[in-house]
Amino acid sequence: MEDHEFLEAMARVKDGDPALKLLLKAIKATAKGGIGKLRQRNSRGEVPFYEPWPALERETWRPDIRAAVLSTVRVIMHRKMMKTAAAADIYPVAIATDCLVYPSNGPSPLDLLPYTPDGKPVTGTFRLGVSPGMVKHEGTQTVLWAEEQFEKNGGLFNIARNIKSGRPADDDGE
C-alpha cells in the first residue's frame, strides 16, 4: 500500500465497524498489558512497602525482560531519528515514550518524511505502516496550539503527550 493510501485507510478506521474497533483496542491493550505485567508493582498499597507483594512470586514477573524490550524500542527510535535528521535535516521538537513531534510545512507526515527520488522511503528512516518498526500519524496541531499549551501548562509541558487529541493526557505515557 502506498503511503497516501495508508493514511486514507487509517483515517477511515474511526468510522469503521464498531466490533472491529473493539477488537483492535483489545489487541493493543493485551500487548501493552503484557509488557506491563513483566514489572507489576504493589500498586494498591495492599502490602506494606517493606514486604514482598504477590506479583513477585509469579514466573512472569520479569522486569529485566521488560527493560530489555523497552530499551530496544528506544534505541531503534533514536537511530531512526538520527537517520531522518541526516536525510531531511529535520529534528523532533518533542519526544514522549513512543511519540515524536516534528515541525512540518503541512499537516501530513508526507510533508516531512524523507523519500528517495523514485518515491521510496529513505533507508533507516521512519516509514508509515502497521508492522513493528513502522509508524502511524497520531495527529497534527498548529504552532499556535503548542504555544497555547505552554502558556496554560508552563515550561515543563510535553506536547508529544497531547498531539493526538489536542487535550492533556491522563496517563504517564508508558
VMD Tcl script that builds the backbone (N, CA, C; Angstrom):
set m [mol new atoms 522]
animate dup $m
set s [atomselect $m all]
$s set {name element resname resid chain x y z} {
  {N N MET 1 A 0.848 -1.175 0.000}
  {CA C MET 1 A 0.000 0.000 0.000}
  {C C MET 1 A 0.898 1.244 0.000}
  {N N GLU 2 A 0.585 2.166 -0.856}
  {CA C GLU 2 A 1.342 3.423 -0.907}
  {C C GLU 2 A 1.054 4.238 0.355}
  {N N ASP 3 A 1.966 5.151 0.694}
  {CA C ASP 3 A 1.819 5.928 1.924}
  {C C ASP 3 A 0.532 6.752 1.964}
  {N N HIS 4 A 0.170 7.382 0.866}
  {CA C HIS 4 A -1.060 8.184 0.883}
  {C C HIS 4 A -2.296 7.291 1.040}
  {N N GLU 5 A -2.263 6.085 0.469}
  {CA C GLU 5 A -3.373 5.137 0.640}
  {C C GLU 5 A -3.457 4.674 2.097}
  {N N PHE 6 A -2.301 4.444 2.717}
  {CA C PHE 6 A -2.275 4.042 4.115}
  {C C PHE 6 A -2.894 5.131 4.997}
  {N N LEU 7 A -2.532 6.389 4.753}
  {CA C LEU 7 A -3.084 7.488 5.547}
  {C C LEU 7 A -4.597 7.592 5.374}
  {N N GLU 8 A -5.083 7.390 4.162}
  {CA C GLU 8 A -6.530 7.417 3.921}
  {C C GLU 8 A -7.224 6.268 4.648}
  {N N ALA 9 A -6.618 5.068 4.621}
  {CA C ALA 9 A -7.207 3.912 5.301}
  {C C ALA 9 A -7.241 4.136 6.810}
  {N N MET 10 A -6.174 4.696 7.375}
  {CA C MET 10 A -6.140 4.966 8.814}
  {C C MET 10 A -7.182 6.017 9.199}
  {N N ALA 11 A -7.439 6.968 8.328}
  {CA C ALA 11 A -8.457 7.984 8.603}
  {C C ALA 11 A -9.850 7.361 8.619}
  {N N ARG 12 A -10.054 6.309 7.832}
  {CA C ARG 12 A -11.364 5.642 7.779}
  {C C ARG 12 A -11.599 4.722 8.964}
  {N N VAL 13 A -10.564 4.355 9.697}
  {CA C VAL 13 A -10.716 3.437 10.832}
  {C C VAL 13 A -11.695 4.005 11.853}
  {N N LYS 14 A -11.670 5.311 12.081}
  {CA C LYS 14 A -12.561 5.936 13.063}
  {C C LYS 14 A -14.029 5.678 12.756}
  {N N ASP 15 A -14.346 5.607 11.468}
  {CA C ASP 15 A -15.731 5.416 11.050}
  {C C ASP 15 A -16.039 3.959 10.724}
  {N N GLY 16 A -15.135 3.056 11.087}
  {CA C GLY 16 A -15.288 1.643 10.734}
  {C C GLY 16 A -16.249 0.895 11.634}
  {N N ASP 17 A -16.274 -0.401 11.440}
  {CA C ASP 17 A -17.131 -1.317 12.176}
  {C C ASP 17 A -16.808 -1.248 13.670}
  {N N PRO 18 A -17.798 -0.956 14.520}
  {CA C PRO 18 A -17.542 -0.852 15.957}
  {C C PRO 18 A -16.960 -2.134 16.566}
  {N N ALA 19 A -17.388 -3.297 16.067}
  {CA C ALA 19 A -16.860 -4.561 16.593}
  {C C ALA 19 A -15.373 -4.702 16.266}
  {N N LEU 20 A -14.975 -4.315 15.066}
  {CA C LEU 20 A -13.564 -4.390 14.693}
  {C C LEU 20 A -12.728 -3.372 15.470}
  {N N LYS 21 A -13.311 -2.215 15.757}
  {CA C LYS 21 A -12.591 -1.218 16.564}
  {C C LYS 21 A -12.366 -1.738 17.980}
  {N N LEU 22 A -13.363 -2.425 18.532}
  {CA C LEU 22 A -13.192 -3.030 19.860}
  {C C LEU 22 A -12.135 -4.124 19.840}
  {N N LEU 23 A -12.099 -4.901 18.768}
  {CA C LEU 23 A -11.092 -5.946 18.636}
  {C C LEU 23 A -9.693 -5.328 18.577}
  {N N LEU 24 A -9.536 -4.282 17.806}
  {CA C LEU 24 A -8.245 -3.592 17.727}
  {C C LEU 24 A -7.826 -3.048 19.088}
  {N N LYS 25 A -8.769 -2.465 19.799}
  {CA C LYS 25 A -8.484 -1.943 21.134}
  {C C LYS 25 A -8.060 -3.062 22.082}
  {N N ALA 26 A -8.716 -4.224 21.988}
  {CA C ALA 26 A -8.371 -5.366 22.838}
  {C C ALA 26 A -6.974 -5.892 22.523}
  {N N ILE 27 A -6.624 -5.939 21.250}
  {CA C ILE 27 A -5.290 -6.405 20.859}
  {C C ILE 27 A -4.224 -5.455 21.400}
  {N N LYS 28 A -4.450 -4.157 21.250}
  {CA C LYS 28 A -3.485 -3.174 21.751}
  {C C LYS 28 A -3.362 -3.247 23.271}
  {N N ALA 29 A -4.477 -3.409 23.963}
  {CA C ALA 29 A -4.449 -3.493 25.425}
  {C C ALA 29 A -3.727 -4.758 25.891}
  {N N THR 30 A -3.897 -5.847 25.150}
  {CA C THR 30 A -3.222 -7.098 25.501}
  {C C THR 30 A -1.711 -6.935 25.384}
  {N N ALA 31 A -1.266 -6.331 24.308}
  {CA C ALA 31 A 0.180 -6.122 24.122}
  {C C ALA 31 A 0.735 -5.184 25.184}
  {N N LYS 32 A 0.054 -4.071 25.401}
  {CA C LYS 32 A 0.514 -3.100 26.391}
  {C C LYS 32 A 0.480 -3.698 27.796}
  {N N GLY 33 A -0.592 -4.411 28.117}
  {CA C GLY 33 A -0.710 -5.035 29.431}
  {C C GLY 33 A 0.308 -6.139 29.640}
  {N N GLY 34 A 0.623 -6.867 28.562}
  {CA C GLY 34 A 1.622 -7.927 28.658}
  {C C GLY 34 A 2.984 -7.381 29.038}
  {N N ILE 35 A 3.370 -6.281 28.439}
  {CA C ILE 35 A 4.652 -5.641 28.787}
  {C C ILE 35 A 4.578 -5.118 30.217}
  {N N GLY 36 A 3.443 -4.547 30.595}
  {CA C GLY 36 A 3.288 -4.003 31.946}
  {C C GLY 36 A 3.346 -5.065 33.028}
  {N N LYS 37 A 2.808 -6.254 32.752}
  {CA C LYS 37 A 2.800 -7.334 33.749}
  {C C LYS 37 A 4.197 -7.862 34.044}
  {N N LEU 38 A 5.138 -7.607 33.149}
  {CA C LEU 38 A 6.503 -8.069 33.386}
  {C C LEU 38 A 7.140 -7.362 34.589}
  {N N ARG 39 A 6.597 -6.198 34.936}
  {CA C ARG 39 A 7.077 -5.490 36.124}
  {C C ARG 39 A 5.877 -4.898 36.853}
  {N N GLN 40 A 5.100 -5.737 37.459}
  {CA C GLN 40 A 3.904 -5.278 38.162}
  {C C GLN 40 A 4.299 -4.819 39.559}
  {N N ARG 41 A 3.868 -3.630 39.906}
  {CA C ARG 41 A 4.193 -3.058 41.215}
  {C C ARG 41 A 3.086 -3.329 42.223}
  {N N ASN 42 A 3.384 -3.055 43.459}
  {CA C ASN 42 A 2.391 -3.110 44.530}
  {C C ASN 42 A 1.591 -1.819 44.427}
  {N N SER 43 A 0.665 -1.790 43.491}
  {CA C SER 43 A 0.022 -0.528 43.121}
  {C C SER 43 A -1.068 -0.056 44.075}
  {N N ARG 44 A -1.737 -0.934 44.736}
  {CA C ARG 44 A -2.857 -0.502 45.565}
  {C C ARG 44 A -2.488 -0.390 47.032}
  {N N GLY 45 A -1.253 -0.559 47.371}
  {CA C GLY 45 A -0.838 -0.446 48.752}
  {C C GLY 45 A -1.360 -1.566 49.628}
  {N N GLU 46 A -1.738 -2.694 48.995}
  {CA C GLU 46 A -2.287 -3.804 49.762}
  {C C GLU 46 A -1.235 -4.471 50.652}
  {N N VAL 47 A 0.032 -4.280 50.310}
  {CA C VAL 47 A 1.129 -4.848 51.084}
  {C C VAL 47 A 2.055 -3.696 51.480}
  {N N PRO 48 A 2.488 -3.622 52.702}
  {CA C PRO 48 A 3.418 -2.549 53.095}
  {C C PRO 48 A 4.662 -2.551 52.209}
  {N N PHE 49 A 5.249 -1.386 52.027}
  {CA C PHE 49 A 6.353 -1.247 51.075}
  {C C PHE 49 A 7.570 -2.098 51.422}
  {N N TYR 50 A 7.711 -2.535 52.621}
  {CA C TYR 50 A 8.884 -3.307 53.030}
  {C C TYR 50 A 8.659 -4.818 52.956}
  {N N GLU 51 A 7.488 -5.255 52.521}
  {CA C GLU 51 A 7.194 -6.681 52.389}
  {C C GLU 51 A 6.975 -7.031 50.920}
  {N N PRO 52 A 7.297 -8.268 50.525}
  {CA C PRO 52 A 7.075 -8.668 49.128}
  {C C PRO 52 A 5.578 -8.729 48.794}
  {N N TRP 53 A 5.214 -8.387 47.574}
  {CA C TRP 53 A 3.822 -8.443 47.142}
  {C C TRP 53 A 3.635 -9.644 46.210}
  {N N PRO 54 A 2.403 -10.079 45.962}
  {CA C PRO 54 A 2.127 -11.323 45.236}
  {C C PRO 54 A 2.764 -11.416 43.848}
  {N N ALA 55 A 2.872 -10.324 43.143}
  {CA C ALA 55 A 3.412 -10.364 41.780}
  {C C ALA 55 A 4.845 -10.879 41.753}
  {N N LEU 56 A 5.582 -10.685 42.827}
  {CA C LEU 56 A 6.974 -11.135 42.871}
  {C C LEU 56 A 7.102 -12.653 42.791}
  {N N GLU 57 A 6.057 -13.359 43.137}
  {CA C GLU 57 A 6.071 -14.822 43.121}
  {C C GLU 57 A 5.745 -15.409 41.751}
  {N N ARG 58 A 5.238 -14.587 40.841}
  {CA C ARG 58 A 4.849 -15.083 39.524}
  {C C ARG 58 A 6.072 -15.311 38.644}
  {N N GLU 59 A 5.998 -16.349 37.822}
  {CA C GLU 59 A 7.081 -16.605 36.876}
  {C C GLU 59 A 7.168 -15.507 35.823}
  {N N THR 60 A 6.063 -14.820 35.595}
  {CA C THR 60 A 6.030 -13.777 34.575}
  {C C THR 60 A 6.529 -12.430 35.089}
  {N N TRP 61 A 6.912 -12.342 36.352}
  {CA C TRP 61 A 7.437 -11.072 36.866}
  {C C TRP 61 A 8.895 -10.995 36.452}
  {N N ARG 62 A 9.146 -10.299 35.332}
  {CA C ARG 62 A 10.483 -10.222 34.776}
  {C C ARG 62 A 10.794 -8.787 34.364}
  {N N PRO 63 A 11.111 -7.926 35.325}
  {CA C PRO 63 A 11.412 -6.539 34.979}
  {C C PRO 63 A 12.627 -6.418 34.057}
  {N N ASP 64 A 13.525 -7.405 34.082}
  {CA C ASP 64 A 14.678 -7.372 33.193}
  {C C ASP 64 A 14.258 -7.511 31.732}
  {N N ILE 65 A 13.298 -8.393 31.459}
  {CA C ILE 65 A 12.821 -8.571 30.088}
  {C C ILE 65 A 12.074 -7.323 29.630}
  {N N ARG 66 A 11.252 -6.767 30.519}
  {CA C ARG 66 A 10.519 -5.539 30.178}
  {C C ARG 66 A 11.493 -4.421 29.838}
  {N N ALA 67 A 12.529 -4.262 30.652}
  {CA C ALA 67 A 13.527 -3.219 30.405}
  {C C ALA 67 A 14.259 -3.450 29.085}
  {N N ALA 68 A 14.554 -4.704 28.773}
  {CA C ALA 68 A 15.234 -5.012 27.514}
  {C C ALA 68 A 14.356 -4.683 26.311}
  {N N VAL 69 A 13.070 -5.018 26.395}
  {CA C VAL 69 A 12.146 -4.718 25.298}
  {C C VAL 69 A 12.036 -3.205 25.098}
  {N N LEU 70 A 11.807 -2.472 26.170}
  {CA C LEU 70 A 11.635 -1.018 26.070}
  {C C LEU 70 A 12.914 -0.337 25.612}
  {N N SER 71 A 14.073 -0.788 26.084}
  {CA C SER 71 A 15.322 -0.143 25.677}
  {C C SER 71 A 15.617 -0.409 24.202}
  {N N THR 72 A 15.278 -1.611 23.721}
  {CA C THR 72 A 15.474 -1.911 22.305}
  {C C THR 72 A 14.617 -0.995 21.442}
  {N N VAL 73 A 13.374 -0.811 21.834}
  {CA C VAL 73 A 12.481 0.075 21.088}
  {C C VAL 73 A 13.026 1.504 21.082}
  {N N ARG 74 A 13.517 1.968 22.216}
  {CA C ARG 74 A 14.048 3.337 22.298}
  {C C ARG 74 A 15.304 3.510 21.462}
  {N N VAL 75 A 16.186 2.519 21.464}
  {CA C VAL 75 A 17.405 2.598 20.659}
  {C C VAL 75 A 17.050 2.670 19.179}
  {N N ILE 76 A 16.132 1.821 18.742}
  {CA C ILE 76 A 15.711 1.835 17.334}
  {C C ILE 76 A 15.096 3.185 16.981}
  {N N MET 77 A 14.249 3.725 17.876}
  {CA C MET 77 A 13.620 5.018 17.617}
  {C C MET 77 A 14.687 6.117 17.492}
  {N N HIS 78 A 15.689 6.095 18.361}
  {CA C HIS 78 A 16.741 7.116 18.292}
  {C C HIS 78 A 17.583 6.970 17.023}
  {N N ARG 79 A 17.848 5.741 16.599}
  {CA C ARG 79 A 18.580 5.547 15.339}
  {C C ARG 79 A 17.792 6.114 14.166}
  {N N LYS 80 A 16.477 5.864 14.171}
  {CA C LYS 80 A 15.651 6.394 13.084}
  {C C LYS 80 A 15.573 7.914 13.137}
  {N N MET 81 A 15.556 8.493 14.335}
  {CA C MET 81 A 15.580 9.954 14.451}
  {C C MET 81 A 16.845 10.508 13.813}
  {N N MET 82 A 17.989 9.870 14.080}
  {CA C MET 82 A 19.260 10.339 13.534}
  {C C MET 82 A 19.307 10.167 12.015}
  {N N LYS 83 A 18.808 9.052 11.509}
  {CA C LYS 83 A 18.771 8.835 10.054}
  {C C LYS 83 A 17.845 9.850 9.383}
  {N N THR 84 A 16.701 10.122 10.032}
  {CA C THR 84 A 15.769 11.108 9.483}
  {C C THR 84 A 16.402 12.492 9.491}
  {N N ALA 85 A 17.106 12.822 10.562}
  {CA C ALA 85 A 17.788 14.121 10.640}
  {C C ALA 85 A 18.847 14.241 9.551}
  {N N ALA 86 A 19.605 13.181 9.305}
  {CA C ALA 86 A 20.640 13.212 8.280}
  {C C ALA 86 A 20.039 13.316 6.877}
  {N N ALA 87 A 18.903 12.635 6.650}
  {CA C ALA 87 A 18.303 12.610 5.320}
  {C C ALA 87 A 17.479 13.851 5.012}
  {N N ALA 88 A 16.809 14.406 6.015}
  {CA C ALA 88 A 15.874 15.510 5.752}
  {C C ALA 88 A 16.213 16.783 6.508}
  {N N ASP 89 A 17.267 16.754 7.334}
  {CA C ASP 89 A 17.653 17.910 8.146}
  {C C ASP 89 A 16.473 18.426 8.967}
  {N N ILE 90 A 15.774 17.486 9.603}
  {CA C ILE 90 A 14.635 17.828 10.444}
  {C C ILE 90 A 14.775 17.082 11.766}
  {N N TYR 91 A 14.470 17.780 12.850}
  {CA C TYR 91 A 14.656 17.227 14.190}
  {C C TYR 91 A 13.351 17.336 14.969}
  {N N PRO 92 A 13.093 16.363 15.865}
  {CA C PRO 92 A 11.860 16.444 16.657}
  {C C PRO 92 A 11.911 17.611 17.635}
  {N N VAL 93 A 10.743 18.204 17.879}
  {CA C VAL 93 A 10.639 19.290 18.860}
  {C C VAL 93 A 10.102 18.780 20.190}
  {N N ALA 94 A 9.571 17.558 20.205}
  {CA C ALA 94 A 9.085 16.944 21.444}
  {C C ALA 94 A 9.135 15.429 21.285}
  {N N ILE 95 A 9.442 14.759 22.403}
  {CA C ILE 95 A 9.524 13.301 22.405}
  {C C ILE 95 A 8.827 12.784 23.648}
  {N N ALA 96 A 7.929 11.816 23.454}
  {CA C ALA 96 A 7.334 11.079 24.564}
  {C C ALA 96 A 7.782 9.625 24.401}
  {N N THR 97 A 7.261 8.731 25.180}
  {CA C THR 97 A 7.714 7.346 25.152}
  {C C THR 97 A 7.698 6.758 23.749}
  {N N ASP 98 A 6.592 6.874 23.055}
  {CA C ASP 98 A 6.505 6.313 21.711}
  {C C ASP 98 A 5.889 7.298 20.722}
  {N N CYS 99 A 6.106 8.569 20.948}
  {CA C CYS 99 A 5.550 9.603 20.078}
  {C C CYS 99 A 6.584 10.700 19.873}
  {N N LEU 100 A 6.794 11.067 18.613}
  {CA C LEU 100 A 7.696 12.162 18.269}
  {C C LEU 100 A 6.883 13.255 17.593}
  {N N VAL 101 A 7.225 14.500 17.874}
  {CA C VAL 101 A 6.569 15.629 17.226}
  {C C VAL 101 A 7.620 16.357 16.405}
  {N N TYR 102 A 7.333 16.483 15.117}
  {CA C TYR 102 A 8.232 17.178 14.198}
  {C C TYR 102 A 7.552 18.436 13.675}
  {N N PRO 103 A 8.324 19.481 13.437}
  {CA C PRO 103 A 7.752 20.642 12.748}
  {C C PRO 103 A 7.592 20.294 11.265}
  {N N SER 104 A 6.565 20.812 10.654}
  {CA C SER 104 A 6.301 20.472 9.261}
  {C C SER 104 A 5.668 21.646 8.540}
  {N N ASN 105 A 5.845 21.679 7.233}
  {CA C ASN 105 A 5.222 22.719 6.417}
  {C C ASN 105 A 3.781 22.388 6.064}
  {N N GLY 106 A 3.334 21.189 6.408}
  {CA C GLY 106 A 1.974 20.781 6.099}
  {C C GLY 106 A 1.435 19.847 7.160}
  {N N PRO 107 A 0.146 19.497 7.070}
  {CA C PRO 107 A -0.499 18.687 8.105}
  {C C PRO 107 A -0.268 17.184 7.990}
  {N N SER 108 A 0.373 16.722 6.938}
  {CA C SER 108 A 0.541 15.292 6.700}
  {C C SER 108 A 1.974 14.862 6.981}
  {N N PRO 109 A 2.166 13.613 7.425}
  {CA C PRO 109 A 3.536 13.120 7.581}
  {C C PRO 109 A 4.275 13.046 6.240}
  {N N LEU 110 A 3.535 13.013 5.149}
  {CA C LEU 110 A 4.167 13.003 3.832}
  {C C LEU 110 A 4.901 14.318 3.566}
  {N N ASP 111 A 4.555 15.360 4.329}
  {CA C ASP 111 A 5.206 16.655 4.168}
  {C C ASP 111 A 6.590 16.701 4.809}
  {N N LEU 112 A 6.931 15.700 5.616}
  {CA C LEU 112 A 8.233 15.752 6.276}
  {C C LEU 112 A 9.063 14.486 6.161}
  {N N LEU 113 A 8.459 13.324 5.918}
  {CA C LEU 113 A 9.242 12.097 5.817}
  {C C LEU 113 A 10.124 12.137 4.572}
  {N N PRO 114 A 11.391 11.723 4.711}
  {CA C PRO 114 A 12.297 11.773 3.557}
  {C C PRO 114 A 12.082 10.596 2.596}
  {N N TYR 115 A 12.073 10.901 1.311}
  {CA C TYR 115 A 11.909 9.904 0.262}
  {C C TYR 115 A 13.042 10.025 -0.741}
  {N N THR 116 A 13.365 8.913 -1.384}
  {CA C THR 116 A 14.360 8.925 -2.447}
  {C C THR 116 A 13.716 9.547 -3.690}
  {N N PRO 117 A 14.521 9.886 -4.699}
  {CA C PRO 117 A 13.930 10.464 -5.924}
  {C C PRO 117 A 12.888 9.571 -6.597}
  {N N ASP 118 A 12.981 8.245 -6.390}
  {CA C ASP 118 A 11.978 7.362 -7.002}
  {C C ASP 118 A 10.761 7.140 -6.111}
  {N N GLY 119 A 10.631 7.899 -4.996}
  {CA C GLY 119 A 9.440 7.862 -4.159}
  {C C GLY 119 A 9.447 6.842 -3.038}
  {N N LYS 120 A 10.552 6.178 -2.803}
  {CA C LYS 120 A 10.659 5.194 -1.721}
  {C C LYS 120 A 11.178 5.877 -0.458}
  {N N PRO 121 A 10.761 5.394 0.737}
  {CA C PRO 121 A 11.309 5.973 1.974}
  {C C PRO 121 A 12.822 5.755 2.045}
  {N N VAL 122 A 13.543 6.749 2.548}
  {CA C VAL 122 A 14.983 6.632 2.706}
  {C C VAL 122 A 15.259 5.517 3.714}
  {N N THR 123 A 16.188 4.640 3.400}
  {CA C THR 123 A 16.525 3.503 4.249}
  {C C THR 123 A 16.933 3.961 5.644}
  {N N GLY 124 A 16.354 3.318 6.661}
  {CA C GLY 124 A 16.705 3.612 8.042}
  {C C GLY 124 A 15.907 4.729 8.681}
  {N N THR 125 A 15.052 5.397 7.918}
  {CA C THR 125 A 14.232 6.471 8.479}
  {C C THR 125 A 12.861 5.927 8.840}
  {N N PHE 126 A 12.009 6.778 9.358}
  {CA C PHE 126 A 10.656 6.359 9.714}
  {C C PHE 126 A 9.860 6.052 8.459}
  {N N ARG 127 A 9.056 4.980 8.530}
  {CA C ARG 127 A 8.192 4.574 7.431}
  {C C ARG 127 A 6.782 4.397 7.959}
  {N N LEU 128 A 5.800 4.785 7.167}
  {CA C LEU 128 A 4.403 4.624 7.559}
  {C C LEU 128 A 3.974 3.171 7.404}
  {N N GLY 129 A 3.199 2.666 8.375}
  {CA C GLY 129 A 2.687 1.310 8.291}
  {C C GLY 129 A 2.244 0.794 9.643}
  {N N VAL 130 A 1.788 -0.457 9.673}
  {CA C VAL 130 A 1.297 -1.058 10.915}
  {C C VAL 130 A 2.206 -2.164 11.425}
  {N N SER 131 A 3.200 -2.548 10.675}
  {CA C SER 131 A 4.122 -3.593 11.113}
  {C C SER 131 A 5.044 -3.054 12.195}
  {N N PRO 132 A 5.624 -3.944 13.007}
  {CA C PRO 132 A 6.573 -3.470 14.023}
  {C C PRO 132 A 7.701 -2.669 13.382}
  {N N GLY 133 A 8.019 -1.560 14.005}
  {CA C GLY 133 A 9.058 -0.679 13.495}
  {C C GLY 133 A 8.556 0.420 12.585}
  {N N MET 134 A 7.318 0.306 12.151}
  {CA C MET 134 A 6.736 1.349 11.311}
  {C C MET 134 A 5.954 2.314 12.189}
  {N N VAL 135 A 5.576 3.444 11.628}
  {CA C VAL 135 A 4.903 4.478 12.402}
  {C C VAL 135 A 3.560 4.830 11.788}
  {N N LYS 136 A 2.719 5.450 12.604}
  {CA C LYS 136 A 1.443 5.966 12.106}
  {C C LYS 136 A 1.345 7.431 12.520}
  {N N HIS 137 A 0.515 8.139 11.816}
  {CA C HIS 137 A 0.301 9.556 12.094}
  {C C HIS 137 A -0.654 9.677 13.270}
  {N N GLU 138 A -0.200 10.256 14.365}
  {CA C GLU 138 A -1.024 10.389 15.575}
  {C C GLU 138 A -1.875 11.647 15.543}
  {N N GLY 139 A -1.389 12.683 14.921}
  {CA C GLY 139 A -2.169 13.910 14.885}
  {C C GLY 139 A -1.328 15.093 14.452}
  {N N THR 140 A -2.022 16.150 14.107}
  {CA C THR 140 A -1.374 17.385 13.693}
  {C C THR 140 A -1.983 18.529 14.475}
  {N N GLN 141 A -1.145 19.386 14.977}
  {CA C GLN 141 A -1.592 20.596 15.662}
  {C C GLN 141 A -0.766 21.764 15.132}
  {N N THR 142 A -1.255 22.961 15.330}
  {CA C THR 142 A -0.541 24.135 14.855}
  {C C THR 142 A 0.477 24.609 15.894}
  {N N VAL 143 A 1.366 25.466 15.445}
  {CA C VAL 143 A 2.337 26.066 16.361}
  {C C VAL 143 A 1.605 26.922 17.390}
  {N N LEU 144 A 0.530 27.573 16.980}
  {CA C LEU 144 A -0.253 28.380 17.923}
  {C C LEU 144 A -0.868 27.499 19.018}
  {N N TRP 145 A -1.308 26.296 18.656}
  {CA C TRP 145 A -1.818 25.360 19.652}
  {C C TRP 145 A -0.726 25.023 20.663}
  {N N ALA 146 A 0.475 24.731 20.163}
  {CA C ALA 146 A 1.585 24.380 21.057}
  {C C ALA 146 A 1.921 25.544 21.987}
  {N N GLU 147 A 1.947 26.744 21.461}
  {CA C GLU 147 A 2.238 27.926 22.279}
  {C C GLU 147 A 1.164 28.115 23.354}
  {N N GLU 148 A -0.076 27.902 22.990}
  {CA C GLU 148 A -1.173 27.998 23.964}
  {C C GLU 148 A -1.008 26.965 25.080}
  {N N GLN 149 A -0.581 25.749 24.711}
  {CA C GLN 149 A -0.363 24.701 25.715}
  {C C GLN 149 A 0.753 25.093 26.682}
  {N N PHE 150 A 1.818 25.661 26.152}
  {CA C PHE 150 A 2.920 26.097 27.008}
  {C C PHE 150 A 2.482 27.220 27.948}
  {N N GLU 151 A 1.664 28.140 27.448}
  {CA C GLU 151 A 1.173 29.232 28.291}
  {C C GLU 151 A 0.265 28.709 29.396}
  {N N LYS 152 A -0.589 27.739 29.066}
  {CA C LYS 152 A -1.513 27.181 30.058}
  {C C LYS 152 A -0.819 26.291 31.080}
  {N N ASN 153 A 0.151 25.502 30.620}
  {CA C ASN 153 A 0.708 24.450 31.447}
  {C C ASN 153 A 2.136 24.677 31.924}
  {N N GLY 154 A 2.751 25.746 31.518}
  {CA C GLY 154 A 4.110 26.016 31.969}
  {C C GLY 154 A 5.159 25.370 31.079}
  {N N GLY 155 A 6.408 25.671 31.370}
  {CA C GLY 155 A 7.519 25.244 30.532}
  {C C GLY 155 A 7.837 23.765 30.590}
  {N N LEU 156 A 7.336 23.037 31.574}
  {CA C LEU 156 A 7.649 21.623 31.679}
  {C C LEU 156 A 6.621 20.750 30.963}
  {N N PHE 157 A 5.846 21.328 30.115}
  {CA C PHE 157 A 4.780 20.652 29.394}
  {C C PHE 157 A 5.354 19.957 28.150}
  {N N ASN 158 A 4.927 18.716 27.870}
  {CA C ASN 158 A 5.407 17.967 26.709}
  {C C ASN 158 A 4.271 17.811 25.697}
  {N N ILE 159 A 4.364 18.512 24.571}
  {CA C ILE 159 A 3.299 18.458 23.569}
  {C C ILE 159 A 3.181 17.094 22.899}
  {N N ALA 160 A 4.208 16.263 22.984}
  {CA C ALA 160 A 4.131 14.931 22.378}
  {C C ALA 160 A 3.087 14.055 23.075}
  {N N ARG 161 A 2.778 14.370 24.314}
  {CA C ARG 161 A 1.771 13.576 25.038}
  {C C ARG 161 A 0.355 13.981 24.663}
  {N N ASN 162 A 0.178 15.106 23.980}
  {CA C ASN 162 A -1.158 15.635 23.684}
  {C C ASN 162 A -1.427 15.857 22.207}
  {N N ILE 163 A -0.463 15.559 21.361}
  {CA C ILE 163 A -0.599 15.891 19.940}
  {C C ILE 163 A -1.780 15.170 19.284}
  {N N LYS 164 A -2.096 13.984 19.759}
  {CA C LYS 164 A -3.158 13.191 19.136}
  {C C LYS 164 A -4.523 13.838 19.332}
  {N N SER 165 A -4.867 14.110 20.582}
  {CA C SER 165 A -6.209 14.600 20.876}
  {C C SER 165 A -6.276 16.121 20.976}
  {N N GLY 166 A -5.121 16.731 21.210}
  {CA C GLY 166 A -5.129 18.166 21.454}
  {C C GLY 166 A -5.472 18.524 22.889}
  {N N ARG 167 A -5.724 17.489 23.722}
  {CA C ARG 167 A -6.047 17.702 25.142}
  {C C ARG 167 A -4.955 17.044 25.983}
  {N N PRO 168 A -4.772 17.497 27.223}
  {CA C PRO 168 A -3.767 16.884 28.098}
  {C C PRO 168 A -4.025 15.395 28.296}
  {N N ALA 169 A -2.936 14.616 28.310}
  {CA C ALA 169 A -3.032 13.171 28.507}
  {C C ALA 169 A -3.242 12.853 29.964}
  {N N ASP 170 A -3.991 11.784 30.235}
  {CA C ASP 170 A -4.252 11.368 31.611}
  {C C ASP 170 A -3.230 10.376 32.137}
  {N N ASP 171 A -2.546 9.651 31.227}
  {CA C ASP 171 A -1.624 8.634 31.696}
  {C C ASP 171 A -0.197 9.165 31.703}
  {N N ASP 172 A 0.735 8.307 32.108}
  {CA C ASP 172 A 2.127 8.731 32.201}
  {C C ASP 172 A 2.912 8.461 30.927}
  {N N GLY 173 A 2.250 8.038 29.870}
  {CA C GLY 173 A 2.905 7.836 28.591}
  {C C GLY 173 A 3.562 6.482 28.417}
  {N N GLU 174 A 3.543 5.642 29.434}
  {CA C GLU 174 A 4.166 4.323 29.313}
  {C C GLU 174 A 3.217 3.355 28.648}
}
mol reanalyze $m
mol bondsrecalc $m
mol representation Tube
mol addrep $m
